[in-house]
């Protein structure tokens, strides 16, 4: 069964354990700047939002790649960068409308979340279950509905 | 159904693959006039620095890919289209008939009208063959003159510099990449190149090129200077490959004119990629966007429509990313701004960092950045979803680097905003 990362920002304390775990898994160093998942801070509201690739169906990055360096892992649903094939042209970094494919200037290649091959370290490292790895069908439809309803203008929300 | 695609670049290949997916029983023929397997011009700069070999430029790595998908690849050039009998004439005199035809013939480098432009030692940088010629001539210590500091000129600078040649860039415009970046950014890129040892002349033209001693050339500039060159690279722009359509009845302007289904004035003929004058998301106008993401989108959408699955093209956002000797620049949409719009610029000259955002009301419509390699794609998301930024527009006017936060704050269930806890 396909699983995906479920992110619940309201549970995030901004501890950055996920970034450390991701960086260590992906690059072998504890360096949040190398993490595939990022915590964005909203200091005025005192909020934190973890965000990374959603492995979207449209796969803008994969379709924009001119050399077939981003491929679908059919077991996990992740779109994975093949480092040996990536030439570093960065077209995927501007094509991804979520901003979750980044360029590593030292390596000359791009990088993104690959779900750690099906056992994501960020979810394991998160002490508050703000990041969990769940059945894709679970999807959080109720949450999306509640959030969408809140954003509707008053009159249309009542109908 | 017999689908024929002219052109074996990204648009043609993606169209062929899409057709195979959505119209499994159709016959698909793709005609390309270069000898190599379909490859990516985007990858040529990396071939020039030996980061990849020739096969690294191939669009699809598996040699059996096209055969497996029953895509018949013909290596020839189409000389004529007879739209009445729905038949193509090839250069070797073969005929190929079609039910639906896709024109994805790309573009070609434009030769500037300069005396001596046909001399040996002057090359464009467009095909793998050009790449090989440049590699041969650009030996360490050679004098190399690059005409044009547009996208292609800039992206091959690094490859040339790494080959330890003496490099001079001549650009007509008043800055580098004038069609992609504004004054501030274009001049920062120029300063960056000069700091790296490249001579850059902007607002300068090449008047003529003459034979020098031996294999060398003499390049005369409009400021009176004469430069010696072992190699001249002409990178002064590209134009759509529409010459062969003359007399076919297909309407063309800068490219093949199409509607929002990428369909030409002749119903069974479609166009995609560099050769297609398609819809621009930002302006709603029909223009040629010779960029990889547009080629990919066009290829897919044209194929859907060719197979009878009616698919509207919403328009492509013009976008570019460029690496000029390690300085990374990007631009999106209406980066030059709009009348009555608002903008914000943040610049750090010493570190070659720059970001500029253009708004119309509270919607982002264009952007440019220098030195930004993280989360840059969200600029596309903000522009293409026409996300109403609300109070985040003011936050961005104060700190334009907070683009991800602006996106997240307006799209994610954040804290109590989630309304579910």
Boltz contact constraints between the chains, C-beta under 6 A:
constraints:
  - contact:
      token1: [A, 9]
      token2: [B, 414]
      max_distance: 6.0
  - contact:
      token1: [A, 10]
      token2: [B, 415]
      max_distance: 6.0
  - contact:
      token1: [A, 10]
      token2: [B, 418]
      max_distance: 6.0
  - contact:
      token1: [A, 10]
      token2: [B, 421]
      max_distance: 6.0
  - contact:
      token1: [A, 40]
      token2: [B, 404]
      max_distance: 6.0
  - contact:
      token1: [A, 40]
      token2: [B, 405]
      max_distance: 6.0
  - contact:
      token1: [A, 40]
      token2: [B, 408]
      max_distance: 6.0
  - contact:
      token1: [A, 47]
      token2: [B, 414]
      max_distance: 6.0
  - contact:
      token1: [A, 47]
      token2: [B, 415]
      max_distance: 6.0
  - contact:
      token1: [A, 49]
      token2: [B, 408]
      max_distance: 6.0
  - contact:
      token1: [A, 49]
      token2: [B, 412]
      max_distance: 6.0
  - contact:
      token1: [A, 49]
      token2: [B, 414]
      max_distance: 6.0
  - contact:
      token1: [A, 63]
      token2: [B, 296]
      max_distance: 6.0
  - contact:
      token1: [A, 64]
      token2: [B, 293]
      max_distance: 6.0
  - contact:
      token1: [A, 64]
      token2: [B, 296]
      max_distance: 6.0
  - contact:
      token1: [A, 66]
      token2: [B, 10]
      max_distance: 6.0
  - contact:
      token1: [A, 66]
      token2: [B, 40]
      max_distance: 6.0
  - contact:
      token1: [A, 66]
      token2: [B, 42]
      max_distance: 6.0
  - contact:
      token1: [A, 66]
      token2: [B, 292]
      max_distance: 6.0
  - contact:
      token1: [A, 67]
      token2: [B, 40]
      max_distance: 6.0
  - contact:
      token1: [A, 67]
      token2: [B, 43]
      max_distance: 6.0
  - contact:
      token1: [A, 68]
      token2: [B, 60]
      max_distance: 6.0
  - contact:
      token1: [A, 68]
      token2: [B, 61]
      max_distance: 6.0
  - contact:
      token1: [A, 87]
      token2: [B, 43]
      max_distance: 6.0
  - contact:
      token1: [A, 87]
      token2: [B, 46]
      max_distance: 6.0
  - contact:
      token1: [A, 87]
      token2: [B, 52]
      max_distance: 6.0
  - contact:
      token1: [A, 89]
      token2: [B, 42]
      max_distance: 6.0
  - contact:
      token1: [A, 90]
      token2: [B, 321]
      max_distance: 6.0
  - contact:
      token1: [A, 91]
      token2: [B, 292]
      max_distance: 6.0
  - contact:
      token1: [A, 93]
      token2: [B, 376]
      max_distance: 6.0
  - contact:
      token1: [A, 93]
      token2: [B, 377]
      max_distance: 6.0
  - contact:
      token1: [A, 94]
      token2: [B, 319]
      max_distance: 6.0
  - contact:
      token1: [A, 94]
      token2: [B, 321]
      max_distance: 6.0
  - contact:
      token1: [A, 94]
      token2: [B, 330]
      max_distance: 6.0
  - contact:
      token1: [A, 94]
      token2: [B, 376]
      max_distance: 6.0
  - contact:
      token1: [A, 94]
      token2: [B, 377]
      max_distance: 6.0
  - contact:
      token1: [A, 95]
      token2: [B, 293]
      max_distance: 6.0
  - contact:
      token1: [A, 96]
      token2: [B, 377]
      max_distance: 6.0
  - contact:
      token1: [A, 97]
      token2: [B, 377]
      max_distance: 6.0
  - contact:
      token1: [A, 97]
      token2: [B, 380]
      max_distance: 6.0
  - contact:
      token1: [A, 97]
      token2: [B, 381]
      max_distance: 6.0
  - contact:
      token1: [A, 98]
      token2: [B, 381]
      max_distance: 6.0
  - contact:
      token1: [A, 99]
      token2: [B, 375]
      max_distance: 6.0
  - contact:
      token1: [A, 99]
      token2: [B, 377]
      max_distance: 6.0
  - contact:
      token1: [A, 99]
      token2: [B, 378]
      max_distance: 6.0
  - contact:
      token1: [A, 99]
      token2: [B, 404]
      max_distance: 6.0
  - contact:
      token1: [A, 102]
      token2: [B, 374]
      max_distance: 6.0
  - contact:
      token1: [A, 103]
      token2: [B, 373]
      max_distance: 6.0
  - contact:
      token1: [A, 143]
      token2: [B, 413]
      max_distance: 6.0
  - contact:
      token1: [A, 143]
      token2: [B, 420]
      max_distance: 6.0
  - contact:
      token1: [A, 146]
      token2: [B, 419]
      max_distance: 6.0
  - contact:
      token1: [A, 146]
      token2: [B, 420]
      max_distance: 6.0
  - contact:
      token1: [A, 147]
      token2: [B, 413]
      max_distance: 6.0
  - contact:
      token1: [A, 147]
      token2: [B, 418]
      max_distance: 6.0
  - contact:
      token1: [A, 150]
      token2: [B, 419]
      max_distance: 6.0
